[in-house]
Amino acid sequence: MVKNIFKSVFKSVGHGIKNDPEVQRLRHKYPRFFNFIKKRLTPSEKYGLYLTIGSLITFFFIYLFFGIIQDYIGQDPLVRADPRIINLVSHFRSPGVNQFMLFITYLAKGEIITVAVIFSLIILFLLRKWSYFRSLLIFVLGGELFVWIIKNIIERPRPPLAESLVIENSYSFPSGHSFVAIAFYGLITFFIFESLKRKWLKILTLVLGIILILLIGASRIYLGAHWPSDVLASFASGLAWLTLIITISHIKKKFNPKIIHPPHLKHKTVVKISLLLIVLFFIFIRRFYLTHPLKQIDVISNPKTIIQTNQIDNKLFANLPKISETITGAPAEPINIIVIANQETLNKAFVSSGWFLLDKISLKTSLKIVEAVIKKESYPTTPGLPVFWDTRSNDIGFGKPTLENLASSRHHIHFWETSFITPDGQSIWVGTAHFDQSIQKKGFLILPIHSTELIVDKEREELKSDLEKNGFVKSSEKIDMTGLSYGTKKSGNNFLTDGQAYILYLQDK
């Protein structure tokens, strides 16, 4: 019914445009141009509507691909977000998910794709699907060549080993695995989709194919093998290539139909051979996965730099930002707390002063936040959205509930451990303290995004007072960081600060 309504509306609109006097005048004035447009929009023309739609979609994805290249060259927000996303994703890793993502990424590994393509070509040969045979061969081989050329033109380095679970030696841009995911699995999905008769099977095939392709792309980011923009570039270029192949295939099938010859072998024999090849393929995948486990990557950590306590004001931020960042690198809140202490003392000082060490953000904790807000229950270790500093998400966070003891409001601070230590071996931490007033609601969703109090300096003063009252502050000093500033964070929260920060030297009790 909906389809018929849209069809009727478009037909009426088209009829109205066609009979418009001004359009009629232009049509008589430029007959060749209008005749060209008419042919491009006519489904029955060989190079008509199908080629027009396919070309538009192809050029759209090509435009996206070159847009990502331009973002990389200009270091635009999309590319500036790459190291922060990689850093953030690393916090969600667990042994079980690591193994799952390794299996998924192996589905687009060169050895496995080579076997998959050979087996697929054998099946298509037996079925005498010559159009599919040529498309698969051209698409995969042409795609591999394309990726190799672009990699060696752009020469983008891989993410640092510290963020990676797998070692890759080639250049990073674009992601070969993500492109192959579309080149092979995307094309196989199209072949199956075209061959099926039942609509629900078509939809199921399409959904499963899309999920697999997206998972392969996500696995490359999760494992730290590629920057997110590498995967997006591969998806854009792969979809352009896939659309072109599908468009050409569709036009040939519709306007140059060929006589379909039955397979040389009986249908049952072809089915048995195909099933055998599929079983062998899955056996090969399993064997490859079991014989190529994740290997421990030896990462040489940078040594800590010793800095004198009277040099913190000048040297600590000589090459480091004084302001926290959003995921795209835009300025957020100024650093307003600097703590000198090892992590054990830091944790003890805050916990003993009534603060809670906050949970890490995850799907599980996000759902727990939603439940706490809806039920108006206490959740003292409510995680906040990660905040970044020097491209890193915060190492730890502390929260202190208000008298109402609700998940929606609390005192809050993010901490990052710096690469500096004092001569006596104490770590130097930087932090941003603020007060979370409530959970923001976006439309019909309840997201774990807190709206914060405008004047963030109040929280800085209360935090210092808390730690002093409980005897954990050995000494303190106030330094100027950014000066008076007013800003708006990406979450939409405004903040006002005098731009000063406390240096707190903590002691154990």
LUMDO-615985 format. One record per residue (C-alpha): x, y, z; residue in three letters; residue number from 1. Coordinates in steps of 0.001 Angstrom, whole numbers. Example, Ala and Ser with C-alpha at 12.3 -4.5 7.8 and 13.67 -1.06 7.14 Angstrom:
((12300, -4500, 7800), 'ALA', 1);
((13670, -1060, 7140), 'SER', 2);
END
This chain:
((0, 0, 0), 'MET', 1);
((2748, 2451, 975), 'VAL', 2);
((4615, 1561, -2203), 'LYS', 3);
((1548, 2338, -4320), 'ASN', 4);
((1052, 5673, -2534), 'ILE', 5);
((4649, 6749, -3205), 'PHE', 6);
((4385, 5540, -6789), 'LYS', 7);
((1209, 7568, -7269), 'SER', 8);
((2745, 10679, -5686), 'VAL', 9);
((5910, 10521, -7829), 'PHE', 10);
((3820, 9907, -10927), 'LYS', 11);
((1676, 12962, -10165), 'SER', 12);
((4732, 15132, -9460), 'VAL', 13);
((6399, 13950, -12664), 'GLY', 14);
((3258, 14640, -14677), 'HIS', 15);
((2995, 18128, -13163), 'GLY', 16);
((6630, 18986, -13978), 'ILE', 17);
((6309, 17621, -17487), 'LYS', 18);
((3255, 19790, -18277), 'ASN', 19);
((4554, 22927, -16592), 'ASP', 20);
((4580, 25806, -19183), 'PRO', 21);
((8107, 26915, -18305), 'GLU', 22);
((9419, 23363, -18605), 'VAL', 23);
((7632, 23013, -21956), 'GLN', 24);
((9286, 26215, -23173), 'ARG', 25);
((12765, 25035, -22164), 'LEU', 26);
((12071, 21649, -23701), 'ARG', 27);
((11361, 23188, -27103), 'HIS', 28);
((14379, 25480, -26757), 'LYS', 29);
((16841, 22709, -25792), 'TYR', 30);
((15434, 19493, -27312), 'PRO', 31);
((18750, 17592, -27387), 'ARG', 32);
((19442, 18228, -23729), 'PHE', 33);
((15957, 17140, -22642), 'PHE', 34);
((16119, 14098, -24884), 'ASN', 35);
((19424, 13134, -23233), 'PHE', 36);
((17899, 13535, -19740), 'ILE', 37);
((14829, 11519, -20781), 'LYS', 38);
((16983, 8621, -21975), 'LYS', 39);
((19022, 8683, -18763), 'ARG', 40);
((15820, 8358, -16714), 'LEU', 41);
((14103, 5717, -18864), 'THR', 42);
((14234, 2163, -17397), 'PRO', 43);
((13855, 552, -20830), 'SER', 44);
((16966, 2279, -22209), 'GLU', 45);
((20165, 225, -22029), 'LYS', 46);
((22118, 3165, -20648), 'TYR', 47);
((19105, 4703, -18961), 'GLY', 48);
((17797, 4719, -15405), 'LEU', 49);
((19828, 1757, -14092), 'TYR', 50);
((23125, 3247, -15251), 'LEU', 51);
((22118, 6686, -13937), 'THR', 52);
((21280, 5417, -10456), 'ILE', 53);
((24351, 3152, -10349), 'GLY', 54);
((26617, 5982, -11501), 'SER', 55);
((25227, 8422, -8924), 'LEU', 56);
((25724, 5925, -6084), 'ILE', 57);
((29220, 5053, -7327), 'THR', 58);
((30275, 8708, -7555), 'PHE', 59);
((28786, 9379, -4116), 'PHE', 60);
((31028, 6740, -2511), 'PHE', 61);
((34039, 7912, -4562), 'ILE', 62);
((33362, 11422, -3239), 'TYR', 63);
((33330, 10058, 336), 'LEU', 64);
((36595, 8197, -265), 'PHE', 65);
((38439, 11267, -1530), 'PHE', 66);
((36837, 13292, 1265), 'GLY', 67);
((38487, 10973, 3809), 'ILE', 68);
((41826, 11331, 2002), 'ILE', 69);
((41408, 15107, 2194), 'GLN', 70);
((40612, 14800, 5918), 'ASP', 71);
((43816, 12815, 6408), 'TYR', 72);
((45947, 15330, 4528), 'ILE', 73);
((44366, 18266, 6372), 'GLY', 74);
((44199, 16438, 9740), 'GLN', 75);
((40501, 17279, 10052), 'ASP', 76);
((38319, 16208, 13036), 'PRO', 77);
((37550, 12783, 11513), 'LEU', 78);
((41264, 11899, 11456), 'VAL', 79);
((42065, 13691, 14719), 'ARG', 80);
((39555, 11382, 16395), 'ALA', 81);
((41470, 8275, 15244), 'ASP', 82);
((44020, 7971, 18101), 'PRO', 83);
((41369, 8771, 20710), 'ARG', 84);
((38988, 6112, 19387), 'ILE', 85);
((41802, 3535, 19257), 'ILE', 86);
((42740, 4422, 22833), 'ASN', 87);
((39114, 4265, 23985), 'LEU', 88);
((38403, 917, 22294), 'VAL', 89);
((41398, -622, 24078), 'SER', 90);
((39533, -165, 27386), 'HIS', 91);
((36733, -2464, 26172), 'PHE', 92);
((39041, -5390, 25456), 'ARG', 93);
((38688, -8726, 27221), 'SER', 94);
((40167, -12176, 26458), 'PRO', 95);
((36870, -13534, 25135), 'GLY', 96);
((36175, -10576, 22856), 'VAL', 97);
((39816, -10574, 21719), 'ASN', 98);
((39472, -14153, 20450), 'GLN', 99);
((36131, -13434, 18766), 'PHE', 100);
((37515, -10377, 16978), 'MET', 101);
((40604, -12341, 15929), 'LEU', 102);
((38364, -14986, 14349), 'PHE', 103);
((36318, -12317, 12567), 'ILE', 104);
((39403, -10537, 11242), 'THR', 105);
((40816, -13853, 9963), 'TYR', 106);
((37738, -14209, 7725), 'LEU', 107);
((39294, -11470, 5566), 'ALA', 108);
((42888, -12690, 5928), 'LYS', 109);
((44735, -13172, 2643), 'GLY', 110);
((45177, -16950, 2993), 'GLU', 111);
((41512, -17534, 3853), 'ILE', 112);
((40179, -15205, 1152), 'ILE', 113);
((42395, -16911, -1437), 'THR', 114);
((40906, -20321, -580), 'VAL', 115);
((37406, -18824, -464), 'ALA', 116);
((37780, -17237, -3906), 'VAL', 117);
((39154, -20461, -5444), 'ILE', 118);
((36332, -22562, -3993), 'PHE', 119);
((33736, -19971, -5071), 'SER', 120);
((35120, -19900, -8609), 'LEU', 121);
((34934, -23714, -8760), 'ILE', 122);
((31281, -23635, -7682), 'ILE', 123);
((30441, -20870, -10182), 'LEU', 124);
((32268, -22819, -12913), 'PHE', 125);
((30247, -25945, -12153), 'LEU', 126);
((27033, -23886, -12192), 'LEU', 127);
((28203, -22172, -15410), 'ARG', 128);
((27531, -18743, -13875), 'LYS', 129);
((30019, -17024, -16155), 'TRP', 130);
((28879, -13491, -15337), 'SER', 131);
((29335, -14117, -11606), 'TYR', 132);
((32637, -15890, -12302), 'PHE', 133);
((34080, -12876, -14145), 'ARG', 134);
((32682, -10361, -11652), 'SER', 135);
((34248, -12155, -8672), 'LEU', 136);
((37618, -12528, -10356), 'LEU', 137);
((37766, -8903, -11533), 'ILE', 138);
((36399, -7481, -8287), 'PHE', 139);
((38783, -9278, -5912), 'VAL', 140);
((41953, -9005, -8034), 'LEU', 141);
((41191, -5416, -9055), 'GLY', 142);
((40398, -4517, -5465), 'GLY', 143);
((43671, -5956, -4147), 'GLU', 144);
((45604, -3982, -6762), 'LEU', 145);
((43706, -800, -5885), 'PHE', 146);
((44409, -1172, -2152), 'VAL', 147);
((48120, -1850, -2785), 'TRP', 148);
((48444, 1264, -4970), 'ILE', 149);
((46650, 3574, -2500), 'ILE', 150);
((48611, 2190, 483), 'LYS', 151);
((51914, 2972, -1228), 'ASN', 152);
((50777, 6434, -2334), 'ILE', 153);
((49456, 7564, 1077), 'ILE', 154);
((52066, 5675, 3176), 'GLU', 155);
((50175, 6108, 6426), 'ARG', 156);
((51802, 4424, 9457), 'PRO', 157);
((49869, 1842, 11465), 'ARG', 158);
((48591, 2606, 14986), 'PRO', 159);
((51356, 2345, 17621), 'PRO', 160);
((52176, -1123, 18939), 'LEU', 161);
((51136, -27, 22419), 'ALA', 162);
((47525, 59, 21181), 'GLU', 163);
((47686, -3060, 18963), 'SER', 164);
((47004, -6737, 19523), 'LEU', 165);
((48322, -7796, 16107), 'VAL', 166);
((51455, -6904, 14165), 'ILE', 167);
((51028, -5637, 10586), 'GLU', 168);
((53943, -4640, 8394), 'ASN', 169);
((52261, -2871, 5468), 'SER', 170);
((50949, 697, 5399), 'TYR', 171);
((47650, 1470, 7083), 'SER', 172);
((45492, 3435, 4618), 'PHE', 173);
((43122, 2005, 3466), 'PRO', 174);
((42225, -1201, 5309), 'SER', 175);
((42797, -4178, 3020), 'GLY', 176);
((40703, -6500, 5210), 'HIS', 177);
((37739, -4094, 5169), 'SER', 178);
((37950, -3661, 1388), 'PHE', 179);
((38174, -7424, 839), 'VAL', 180);
((35180, -7879, 3151), 'ALA', 181);
((33102, -5914, 630), 'ILE', 182);
((34944, -7234, -2430), 'ALA', 183);
((34328, -10892, -1562), 'PHE', 184);
((31567, -11204, 1045), 'TYR', 185);
((29648, -8253, -410), 'GLY', 186);
((29693, -9756, -3895), 'LEU', 187);
((28803, -13262, -2622), 'ILE', 188);
((25893, -11675, -713), 'THR', 189);
((24757, -10049, -3979), 'PHE', 190);
((24997, -13376, -5871), 'PHE', 191);
((22918, -15199, -3253), 'ILE', 192);
((20456, -12298, -2992), 'PHE', 193);
((19844, -12379, -6756), 'GLU', 194);
((19468, -16151, -6849), 'SER', 195);
((16888, -16448, -4061), 'LEU', 196);
((13168, -16236, -4725), 'LYS', 197);
((11654, -15754, -1283), 'ARG', 198);
((11698, -12212, 26), 'LYS', 199);
((12452, -13160, 3646), 'TRP', 200);
((15502, -15155, 2555), 'LEU', 201);
((16701, -12194, 487), 'LYS', 202);
((16361, -9878, 3489), 'ILE', 203);
((18075, -12393, 5810), 'LEU', 204);
((20986, -12802, 3375), 'THR', 205);
((21385, -9034, 3056), 'LEU', 206);
((21310, -8470, 6827), 'VAL', 207);
((23825, -11248, 7542), 'LEU', 208);
((26154, -9999, 4792), 'GLY', 209);
((26068, -6429, 6116), 'ILE', 210);
((26667, -7583, 9718), 'ILE', 211);
((29671, -9688, 8657), 'LEU', 212);
((31232, -6825, 6673), 'ILE', 213);
((30730, -4358, 9540), 'LEU', 214);
((32183, -6832, 12048), 'LEU', 215);
((35304, -7322, 9930), 'ILE', 216);
((35806, -3548, 9780), 'GLY', 217);
((35188, -3232, 13530), 'ALA', 218);
((37661, -6040, 14253), 'SER', 219);
((40465, -4101, 12545), 'ARG', 220);
((39834, -1116, 14835), 'ILE', 221);
((39362, -3268, 17936), 'TYR', 222);
((42618, -5156, 17378), 'LEU', 223);
((44470, -1877, 16775), 'GLY', 224);
((45491, -2916, 13254), 'ALA', 225);
((43911, 129, 11589), 'HIS', 226);
((42782, 3650, 12339), 'TRP', 227);
((38980, 4074, 12125), 'PRO', 228);
((39323, 6387, 9096), 'SER', 229);
((41223, 3594, 7276), 'ASP', 230);
((38179, 1348, 7640), 'VAL', 231);
((35755, 4087, 6584), 'LEU', 232);
((37864, 4787, 3483), 'ALA', 233);
((37827, 1084, 2570), 'SER', 234);
((34075, 874, 3034), 'PHE', 235);
((33564, 3946, 821), 'ALA', 236);
((35879, 2754, -1974), 'SER', 237);
((34657, -840, -1668), 'GLY', 238);
((31020, 206, -1963), 'LEU', 239);
((31859, 2344, -5015), 'ALA', 240);
((33574, -655, -6634), 'TRP', 241);
((30723, -3012, -5644), 'LEU', 242);
((28040, -647, -6976), 'THR', 243);
((29875, -384, -10291), 'LEU', 244);
((30139, -4172, -10642), 'ILE', 245);
((26463, -4693, -9715), 'ILE', 246);
((25322, -1969, -12127), 'THR', 247);
((27262, -3431, -15061), 'ILE', 248);
((26069, -6943, -14186), 'SER', 249);
((22450, -5810, -13966), 'HIS', 250);
((22561, -3974, -17302), 'ILE', 251);
((24147, -6956, -19078), 'LYS', 252);
((21622, -9355, -17586), 'LYS', 253);
((18652, -7180, -18547), 'LYS', 254);
((19666, -5965, -22003), 'PHE', 255);
((22059, -8664, -23206), 'ASN', 256);
((20537, -11887, -21883), 'PRO', 257);
((22508, -14953, -22788), 'LYS', 258);
((21271, -18478, -23280), 'ILE', 259);
((21627, -20328, -20010), 'ILE', 260);
((23256, -23687, -20544), 'HIS', 261);
((22617, -26395, -17959), 'PRO', 262);
((25623, -27528, -15935), 'PRO', 263);
((27684, -30372, -17331), 'HIS', 264);
((27113, -32314, -14140), 'LEU', 265);
((23802, -33279, -12605), 'LYS', 266);
((22289, -30777, -10167), 'HIS', 267);
((22670, -33173, -7212), 'LYS', 268);
((26337, -33698, -8039), 'THR', 269);
((26967, -29930, -8179), 'VAL', 270);
((25188, -29485, -4848), 'VAL', 271);
((27278, -32257, -3225), 'LYS', 272);
((30542, -30792, -4545), 'ILE', 273);
((29517, -27298, -3393), 'SER', 274);
((28637, -28535, 104), 'LEU', 275);
((31935, -30425, 300), 'LEU', 276);
((33876, -27270, -649), 'LEU', 277);
((31960, -25221, 1933), 'ILE', 278);
((32731, -27795, 4650), 'VAL', 279);
((36402, -27850, 3633), 'LEU', 280);
((36454, -24045, 3745), 'PHE', 281);
((35163, -23979, 7326), 'PHE', 282);
((37646, -26694, 8331), 'ILE', 283);
((40433, -24573, 6833), 'PHE', 284);
((39213, -21478, 8723), 'ILE', 285);
((39131, -23381, 12018), 'ARG', 286);
((42600, -24848, 11469), 'ARG', 287);
((44036, -21463, 10500), 'PHE', 288);
((42456, -19809, 13534), 'TYR', 289);
((43797, -22446, 15934), 'LEU', 290);
((47318, -22343, 14468), 'THR', 291);
((47550, -18533, 14373), 'HIS', 292);
((46739, -17343, 17912), 'PRO', 293);
((47255, -13859, 19237), 'LEU', 294);
((50913, -13287, 20023), 'LYS', 295);
((52219, -11230, 22891), 'GLN', 296);
((53574, -7969, 21484), 'ILE', 297);
((56614, -6693, 23340), 'ASP', 298);
((56163, -2954, 23699), 'VAL', 299);
((59071, -918, 24989), 'ILE', 300);
((57546, 1587, 27398), 'SER', 301);
((58981, 5065, 27498), 'ASN', 302);
((60931, 5728, 30702), 'PRO', 303);
((59530, 8249, 33143), 'LYS', 304);
((61069, 11712, 33077), 'THR', 305);
((62205, 13081, 36416), 'ILE', 306);
((61093, 16633, 37081), 'ILE', 307);
((61828, 18837, 40107), 'GLN', 308);
((58743, 19876, 42067), 'THR', 309);
((59571, 23554, 41594), 'ASN', 310);
((59635, 22998, 37807), 'GLN', 311);
((56139, 21510, 37493), 'ILE', 312);
((54588, 24847, 36596), 'ASP', 313);
((57011, 25457, 33720), 'ASN', 314);
((58117, 22048, 32433), 'LYS', 315);
((55096, 19784, 32881), 'LEU', 316);
((53038, 21541, 30203), 'PHE', 317);
((55902, 22629, 27961), 'ALA', 318);
((54824, 20100, 25307), 'ASN', 319);
((51529, 18919, 26789), 'LEU', 320);
((48059, 20499, 26577), 'PRO', 321);
((46663, 22458, 29492), 'LYS', 322);
((43115, 21623, 28425), 'ILE', 323);
((41287, 18301, 28154), 'SER', 324);
((39859, 17322, 24768), 'GLU', 325);
((36772, 15883, 23126), 'THR', 326);
((37057, 12790, 20955), 'ILE', 327);
((37758, 14994, 17902), 'THR', 328);
((40466, 16948, 19717), 'GLY', 329);
((38379, 20068, 20336), 'ALA', 330);
((39112, 21868, 23643), 'PRO', 331);
((37052, 20807, 26666), 'ALA', 332);
((37819, 21890, 30265), 'GLU', 333);
((41160, 23247, 31539), 'PRO', 334);
((43227, 21070, 33868), 'ILE', 335);
((42464, 22322, 37385), 'ASN', 336);
((44004, 19664, 39667), 'ILE', 337);
((47574, 18318, 39663), 'ILE', 338);
((48340, 15572, 42189), 'VAL', 339);
((51772, 14323, 43265), 'ILE', 340);
((51363, 10766, 44610), 'ALA', 341);
((51628, 7118, 43662), 'ASN', 342);
((48378, 5458, 42595), 'GLN', 343);
((47916, 3579, 45871), 'GLU', 344);
((48076, 6806, 47877), 'THR', 345);
((45848, 8596, 45354), 'LEU', 346);
((43166, 5902, 45590), 'ASN', 347);
((43356, 5751, 49373), 'LYS', 348);
((43127, 9537, 49741), 'ALA', 349);
((39978, 9793, 47649), 'PHE', 350);
((38220, 6658, 48923), 'VAL', 351);
((38945, 7596, 52555), 'SER', 352);
((37525, 11073, 51850), 'SER', 353);
((34168, 9685, 50728), 'GLY', 354);
((34850, 9326, 47014), 'TRP', 355);
((34321, 6207, 44892), 'PHE', 356);
((36659, 4810, 42245), 'LEU', 357);
((34384, 4875, 39184), 'LEU', 358);
((33615, 1960, 36899), 'ASP', 359);
((34906, 1960, 33348), 'LYS', 360);
((32357, 2894, 30672), 'ILE', 361);
((30951, -188, 28888), 'SER', 362);
((27673, -1535, 27562), 'LEU', 363);
((27013, -3247, 30887), 'LYS', 364);
((27655, -135, 32986), 'THR', 365);
((25691, 2065, 30549), 'SER', 366);
((22645, -177, 30979), 'LEU', 367);
((23183, -41, 34723), 'LYS', 368);
((23096, 3782, 34552), 'ILE', 369);
((19790, 3695, 32649), 'VAL', 370);
((18331, 1325, 35233), 'GLU', 371);
((19542, 3487, 38151), 'ALA', 372);
((18113, 6683, 36607), 'VAL', 373);
((14734, 5107, 35785), 'ILE', 374);
((14396, 3498, 39220), 'LYS', 375);
((15965, 6521, 40942), 'LYS', 376);
((18422, 4229, 42681), 'GLU', 377);
((21929, 4840, 43947), 'SER', 378);
((24879, 3939, 41703), 'TYR', 379);
((27908, 5539, 43409), 'PRO', 380);
((30479, 4129, 40938), 'THR', 381);
((28633, 5506, 37886), 'THR', 382);
((31156, 5921, 35047), 'PRO', 383);
((31254, 9133, 33062), 'GLY', 384);
((31869, 9398, 29361), 'LEU', 385);
((35619, 9211, 28736), 'PRO', 386);
((37422, 12544, 28496), 'VAL', 387);
((40677, 12865, 26573), 'PHE', 388);
((43962, 14583, 27273), 'TRP', 389);
((46944, 14369, 24942), 'ASP', 390);
((44795, 11905, 22836), 'THR', 391);
((44415, 9545, 25833), 'ARG', 392);
((41185, 8758, 27616), 'SER', 393);
((41318, 9281, 31368), 'ASN', 394);
((43102, 6528, 33297), 'ASP', 395);
((40845, 6652, 36342), 'ILE', 396);
((37927, 8664, 37648), 'GLY', 397);
((36452, 9347, 41077), 'PHE', 398);
((32925, 10320, 42025), 'GLY', 399);
((31291, 11452, 45251), 'LYS', 400);
((27497, 11156, 45602), 'PRO', 401);
((25407, 14089, 46731), 'THR', 402);
((23072, 13927, 49738), 'LEU', 403);
((20301, 12648, 47429), 'GLU', 404);
((22653, 9739, 46518), 'ASN', 405);
((21348, 9468, 42930), 'LEU', 406);
((23209, 8322, 39816), 'ALA', 407);
((22239, 11526, 38022), 'SER', 408);
((24267, 13942, 40183), 'SER', 409);
((27663, 13706, 41877), 'ARG', 410);
((31061, 15355, 42345), 'HIS', 411);
((33376, 14113, 39606), 'HIS', 412);
((37031, 14160, 38567), 'ILE', 413);
((38979, 12573, 35710), 'HIS', 414);
((42680, 11739, 36169), 'PHE', 415);
((45508, 11044, 33711), 'TRP', 416);
((48909, 9738, 34790), 'GLU', 417);
((51663, 11735, 33092), 'THR', 418);
((55070, 10481, 31933), 'SER', 419);
((56750, 12568, 34656), 'PHE', 420);
((57793, 11635, 38181), 'ILE', 421);
((59369, 13572, 41034), 'THR', 422);
((62934, 12819, 42215), 'PRO', 423);
((61549, 10620, 45019), 'ASP', 424);
((59581, 8510, 42483), 'GLY', 425);
((56100, 9995, 43012), 'GLN', 426);
((53803, 9979, 39963), 'SER', 427);
((52365, 13221, 38622), 'ILE', 428);
((48652, 13169, 37780), 'TRP', 429);
((46567, 15843, 36048), 'VAL', 430);
((42803, 16085, 36381), 'GLY', 431);
((39647, 18008, 35604), 'THR', 432);
((37135, 18342, 38441), 'ALA', 433);
((33510, 19419, 38002), 'HIS', 434);
((30042, 18826, 39440), 'PHE', 435);
((27578, 16629, 37512), 'ASP', 436);
((24121, 18111, 38003), 'GLN', 437);
((21910, 15670, 36089), 'SER', 438);
((21718, 13075, 33329), 'ILE', 439);
((20936, 14685, 29986), 'GLN', 440);
((18165, 13208, 27881), 'LYS', 441);
((18501, 13119, 24111), 'LYS', 442);
((15083, 12627, 22526), 'GLY', 443);
((13584, 9378, 23792), 'PHE', 444);
((16955, 8006, 24913), 'LEU', 445);
((18583, 8299, 28313), 'ILE', 446);
((22313, 8532, 27683), 'LEU', 447);
((25119, 8457, 30266), 'PRO', 448);
((25897, 12133, 29615), 'ILE', 449);
((25929, 14435, 32612), 'HIS', 450);
((25187, 18144, 32452), 'SER', 451);
((27799, 19921, 34557), 'THR', 452);
((27750, 22983, 36798), 'GLU', 453);
((28778, 26203, 35061), 'LEU', 454);
((31521, 27340, 37492), 'ILE', 455);
((33922, 24387, 37649), 'VAL', 456);
((36230, 26160, 40126), 'ASP', 457);
((33809, 25372, 42962), 'LYS', 458);
((34554, 21677, 42576), 'GLU', 459);
((38292, 22313, 42575), 'ARG', 460);
((38025, 24130, 45923), 'GLU', 461);
((35730, 21518, 47510), 'GLU', 462);
((37973, 18661, 46404), 'LEU', 463);
((41032, 20288, 47962), 'LYS', 464);
((39065, 20951, 51131), 'SER', 465);
((37940, 17299, 51283), 'ASP', 466);
((41465, 15931, 51044), 'LEU', 467);
((42858, 18491, 53520), 'GLU', 468);
((40116, 17790, 56044), 'LYS', 469);
((41019, 14097, 55991), 'ASN', 470);
((44754, 14790, 56403), 'GLY', 471);
((45992, 13629, 52995), 'PHE', 472);
((47407, 16953, 51741), 'VAL', 473);
((51016, 17467, 52819), 'LYS', 474);
((51285, 20802, 50985), 'SER', 475);
((49659, 22640, 48098), 'SER', 476);
((50105, 25588, 45781), 'GLU', 477);
((47959, 27329, 43201), 'LYS', 478);
((49263, 28080, 39720), 'ILE', 479);
((47825, 29869, 36703), 'ASP', 480);
((47006, 27584, 33766), 'MET', 481);
((44849, 29282, 31116), 'THR', 482);
((43573, 32451, 32686), 'GLY', 483);
((39913, 33404, 32865), 'LEU', 484);
((37973, 31464, 30232), 'SER', 485);
((34419, 30633, 29253), 'TYR', 486);
((33637, 27768, 26913), 'GLY', 487);
((31189, 25170, 25693), 'THR', 488);
((31970, 21466, 25662), 'LYS', 489);
((30787, 19186, 22845), 'LYS', 490);
((28182, 17730, 25202), 'SER', 491);
((26578, 21192, 25185), 'GLY', 492);
((27633, 22149, 28716), 'ASN', 493);
((29037, 25616, 29355), 'ASN', 494);
((31842, 26210, 31827), 'PHE', 495);
((33428, 29252, 33452), 'LEU', 496);
((36812, 29136, 35181), 'THR', 497);
((39495, 31479, 36485), 'ASP', 498);
((41978, 29164, 34733), 'GLY', 499);
((43933, 28260, 37862), 'GLN', 500);
((44932, 24826, 39182), 'ALA', 501);
((46012, 23344, 42492), 'TYR', 502);
((49152, 21258, 42848), 'ILE', 503);
((48413, 18860, 45711), 'LEU', 504);
((51253, 16910, 47314), 'TYR', 505);
((49523, 13910, 48947), 'LEU', 506);
((50738, 11853, 51882), 'GLN', 507);
((49659, 8512, 53268), 'ASP', 508);
((48139, 8253, 56734), 'LYS', 509);
END
